[in-house]
Amino acid sequence: MTAGEHLEPVESASTLSGPSAGAVVGVVVAVLILLLIVVDVSCYFVNGCGALASVCSQVSGHSPATKEKMIEEGDRLKSTAHIGYI
């Protein structure tokens, strides 16, 4: 190697273009959080359960209705509705 020659820098993996590992992890975490929110909202509207239902019940001051409570209420209403028609 003479004094006038210059070596070309070798590109390493860190200088290559593309997303960094932190960006990939960030995107994966964001997608997982979004998926959990979608599942929770669907559970809230279908079954009335989940984190969103819990938050809504705490904010409104009502306890979340369970399936057993709704069945008991329906049975009670059905039994009292027939009393006047016998």
C-alpha positions as CSV (number, residue, x, y, z in Angstrom):
1,M,0.0,0.0,0.0
2,T,1.4,3.3,-1.0
3,A,0.9,6.7,0.5
4,G,-1.6,7.7,-2.3
5,E,-3.9,4.7,-2.0
6,H,-7.0,4.9,0.1
7,L,-9.0,1.9,1.3
8,E,-12.7,1.9,0.6
9,P,-14.7,1.4,3.8
10,V,-16.5,-1.9,4.1
11,E,-20.2,-1.6,4.8
12,S,-21.1,-3.4,8.0
13,A,-24.6,-4.7,8.9
14,S,-25.2,-1.6,11.1
15,T,-24.7,0.8,8.1
16,L,-27.0,-1.1,5.8
17,S,-30.4,0.5,5.1
18,G,-33.5,-1.0,6.6
19,P,-35.4,-0.8,9.9
20,S,-33.4,-1.2,13.1
21,A,-34.2,-3.9,15.7
22,G,-35.8,-1.3,17.9
23,A,-38.2,-0.2,15.2
24,V,-39.2,-3.8,14.5
25,V,-39.8,-4.5,18.2
26,G,-41.8,-1.3,18.4
27,V,-44.0,-2.2,15.5
28,V,-44.6,-5.8,16.8
29,V,-45.6,-4.4,20.3
30,A,-47.9,-1.8,18.7
31,V,-49.6,-4.5,16.6
32,L,-50.1,-6.8,19.7
33,I,-51.6,-3.9,21.7
34,L,-53.9,-3.0,18.8
35,L,-54.9,-6.7,18.6
36,L,-55.6,-6.9,22.3
37,I,-57.8,-3.7,22.1
38,V,-59.8,-5.1,19.2
39,V,-60.4,-8.4,21.1
40,D,-61.4,-6.6,24.3
41,V,-63.8,-4.3,22.5
42,S,-65.4,-7.3,20.7
43,C,-65.7,-9.1,24.0
44,Y,-67.4,-6.0,25.5
45,F,-70.0,-5.8,22.8
46,V,-70.6,-9.5,22.5
47,N,-70.4,-10.7,26.1
48,G,-70.3,-7.6,28.2
49,C,-67.0,-8.6,29.7
50,G,-63.3,-7.6,29.5
51,A,-61.3,-4.6,30.5
52,L,-63.5,-2.1,28.7
53,A,-66.6,-3.4,30.5
54,S,-64.8,-3.1,33.8
55,V,-63.8,0.5,33.1
56,C,-67.3,1.4,32.0
57,S,-68.8,-0.1,35.1
58,Q,-66.4,1.7,37.3
59,V,-67.1,5.0,35.6
60,S,-70.8,4.7,35.5
61,G,-71.1,3.2,39.0
62,H,-73.0,0.1,37.9
63,S,-71.9,-3.4,38.5
64,P,-71.5,-5.4,35.3
65,A,-74.4,-7.7,34.7
66,T,-73.5,-11.4,34.7
67,K,-75.3,-14.0,32.7
68,E,-76.6,-15.7,35.8
69,K,-78.1,-12.4,37.1
70,M,-79.8,-11.8,33.8
71,I,-81.3,-15.3,33.8
72,E,-82.5,-14.9,37.3
73,E,-84.1,-11.5,36.5
74,G,-85.8,-13.0,33.4
75,D,-87.1,-15.9,35.5
76,R,-88.4,-13.6,38.2
77,L,-90.2,-11.4,35.6
78,K,-91.7,-14.4,33.9
79,S,-93.0,-15.9,37.1
80,T,-94.6,-12.6,38.3
81,A,-96.1,-11.8,34.9
82,H,-98.3,-14.9,35.0
83,I,-99.8,-14.3,38.4
84,G,-102.6,-12.0,37.2
85,Y,-103.6,-14.3,34.3
86,I,-104.3,-17.5,36.3
